Amino acid sequence: MNILGISAYYHDSAAVLLQQGQLVAAAQEERFSRIKNDAAFPRCAVNFCLDRTGLESSDLDAVIFYDKPIVKFERILKTFLKVAPAGYPMFRQALPAWMKEKLWLPKILRKELAGAGEYLFSSHHLSHAAAAFYPSPFEQAAILTVDGVGEWSTCSYGSGEGGVIDLQKELHFPHSLGLLYSAFTAYLGFKVNEGEYKVMGLAPYGKPVFTELIYEHLVKRHGDGAFSLNMKYFDYCSRLAMTGEHFAALFGGPTREPDGPLTQRHLDIAASIQRVTEELMLELVAQVHRDTQQKNICLAGGVALNCVANGRILREGPFEKIWIQPAAGDAGGALGAAYVAHLAMGGELPEKSAGDLMNGALLGPSFFATDIEPTLVDAGVRYVKLSQQNLVEKTVQSLASGKIGGWFQGAMEFGPRALGNRSILADPRVVDMQQQLNKKIKFREGFRPFAPAVLVERLRDYFELTQESPYMLLVCKLASDHLLTIEEEGEGLEKLKIPRSTIPAVTHVDNTARVQSVDKKATPLFYQLLDRFSAVTGCPVLVNTSFNVKDEPIVCSPQDALRCFLKTDLDFLAMGDYWVEKDTP
């Protein structure tokens, strides 16, 4: 049975293909179009999934969309009528897209994917729940999905067992933890649906002094994990803005300009909304445990990408283990929808004896010598072809000497994280490496931290983490053996340049890191690289950040990788078996 799942039109469009319940291909449209968070119909991603398997659209037993556009449009209409006439400009701007495409999605699916067996629709949070549970390593578990908004739901929870999901409770729009966090993201001058990571990274520079103010004026907790928002302070129901004058007055100033200075007030606001988000998630998780009595939990939805909250759930929550869908946002909704269709049509789940069913999230396009060498020749760059062993050795020696390189190998990752196939790598022991990467390579804000990739066998030597973290979705403290004594702490962004550990490039200002544990089965070549780096340097950790620059998607093709290499200060590029190094002056 061949099932194609699709997400589109809101944020991060994607296509996913299941064959006999096995996840064989998945990709986000942005990687092909080169438009960050591309929300268009994922034609390129669909074509990739079909090409990967040699299928035509007529070979598909079903095509399933990840939510129900008619129900979502109903919510938009009812919201507009409730606030009318205030919301008319926003409604007028949104209406053409709905009238042109979104309301005609059944027709579009039949046109784009002619001849498929069935054309189906899942609900948004069921898609997230399915993406969280079905590919997880658990035979039964609690499920929690939290995001901005689907059709009406902003949060849902329940449990799964075998091929059955039972969602017991929901929280409805406009009360949304995802939209609450996005409101603060916008207020702090970052782009909604992109800048939330920046708020999370900024939070440790500040102090959560506004936490009680948020609880007093914005968020009312109901004692059962549920909460409601005071809509006096939020404008997303009535206009094309998240907040307005009441919000600005409450927090002592207007929305920060995108390139404006970051004051201590901004840092403290970031710290405060991060603290509130963590606390609300912990309360939700506690209620889920009380209602489901499960020992493990699966998470999905955009808020599940808040790695700091995930780390607290693991440490402080009532569950023994947690598993987070690596494509937790809308792209992962396509995956969940595909599982929904597969099971509804009589399919069964594969065995989970070997762990989760995500194949390491390495589900995108692969490229070979026949793709890579012509790209290098056409660009006129000098290169050498090496054996795999020599490529690893040359990369290790370069990294150990302080150089920074692009690492382009195997299948592209599905989800927002580079996991060792489309990565920029560096030595975490170099004191100023974080500043070098942000300024010369990524061209992004200097305060943003970088993540460590560590050999799974050495995970607990360096990090206070009680379970593996293959998808870089858990933040934890560094092991005390690797922390340095700090005499002058500094305030705010002054904390940035203080070395805090034996691996300062991946140690955030609160002595934490967003960890990726690397095992031999998932990414054998990346594991081999880490293992050899450990043998040469004594350090089993590398800086691993996504192979892209600010405001661009992660590279997909050899052309993308070479273009990124040439326009940044990367020292070398290891692409397949090919080695490219910049001329030194």
Summary of the structure (lengths in Angstrom):
residues: 585
radius of gyration: 23.2
end to end distance: 57.4
largest distance: 68.7
contacts: 2141
relative contact order: 0.12
helix: 41%
strand: 20%
